[in-house]
Amino acid sequence: MVLTDAMKAEYEDKGYVLAPKLLSAAELEVLEGALSDIGRHDGPEVKRERNGAPHVVYGMHMLDERFRALSRHPKLVAAAEELLGEHIYVHQSRVNVKQMGGAVVDWHQDFGTYHRVDGVPEPKGLMISILMDEVTACNAPLMLVPRTQHAGIVQEARVNDAAEDHDAAAKYRYDIPIETLERLIDENGLEAITGPAGSVLFMNMNVVHGSTINITPLRRVILYLNVCTVDNRGETFARPDYLAARDFSPIEPLGEDCLTRFADADAGAGAAE
Ligand SMILES: O=C(O)CCC(=O)C(=O)O
């Protein structure tokens, strides 16, 4: 068992739970290598800040074998299955880079889009959020409204005139009206997720969340593996596969060394030179 009973109870109550330092320093080092390589990737999966720096890279587990291994990490898969009680597939993955001065992420629920746009029937899924850096009150932590896993979809859809890609999937914005946000925070409070690098947040995909601008030079990268139970598949295929899964096969966990073997392979190659 990866999560204690107390952690599972916390998830049931608040809709999320943080597992401190679930990944080791050696595993984070391997992921740093993947991060640096994916930072050079140029394609439709990359959304950029105004200055051109990458803000989000979608489909990380399809672009790099180390991120693919992360999506099959035994601790992550076991913890997700402990919380959801079923096998899972990756609906969407992404790297979110909170650059100094980069974009604000407005209040939203990931499930709102997954349901309306991708046709995922129910919020039977998690955002598995891997903190690549120490997150403190200073470097724009993720802020969550507890207990909103039970709130239903509180986002309202409106046509987004500013959308560059005005196809069926991109032409709406999904915003939470301020009165709704006030009510939810009044009823449930608000929590900033802080913790050391390697910590992993398991959060129901209906939980309302957002983050402010990072005005510090302290990097804040979070890797997201957004998984659903295998019976809860997207049914519209309105978006490309790097945004919404086509592969619904249950994730088969790898061995404990699934990340560190990349470092061992590099060390072996170095020794042979
Ligand atoms: O990492 C963050 O600040 C929030 C990311 C997020 O919620 C999103 O991209 O949907």
The ligand as an SDF file (V2000), in Angstrom:
LIG
                    3D

 10  9  0  0  0  0  0  0  0  0999 V2000
    0.2620   24.3330  -12.4510 O   0  0  0  0  0  0  0  0  0  0  0  0
   -0.6070   25.2070  -12.3390 C   0  0  0  0  0  0  0  0  0  0  0  0
   -0.3820   26.2830  -11.8440 O   0  0  0  0  0  0  0  0  0  0  0  0
   -2.0160   24.9430  -12.7700 C   0  0  0  0  0  0  0  0  0  0  0  0
   -2.0900   24.1400  -13.9960 C   0  0  0  0  0  0  0  0  0  0  0  0
   -3.4870   23.8500  -14.3940 C   0  0  0  0  0  0  0  0  0  0  0  0
   -4.3540   23.7840  -13.5880 O   0  0  0  0  0  0  0  0  0  0  0  0
   -3.8220   23.6360  -15.7790 C   0  0  0  0  0  0  0  0  0  0  0  0
   -2.9490   23.7940  -16.6480 O   0  0  0  0  0  0  0  0  0  0  0  0
   -4.9800   23.2720  -16.0470 O   0  0  0  0  0  0  0  0  0  0  0  0
  1  2  2  0
  2  3  1  0
  2  4  1  0
  4  5  1  0
  5  6  1  0
  6  7  2  0
  6  8  1  0
  8  9  2  0
  8 10  1  0
M  END
$$$$
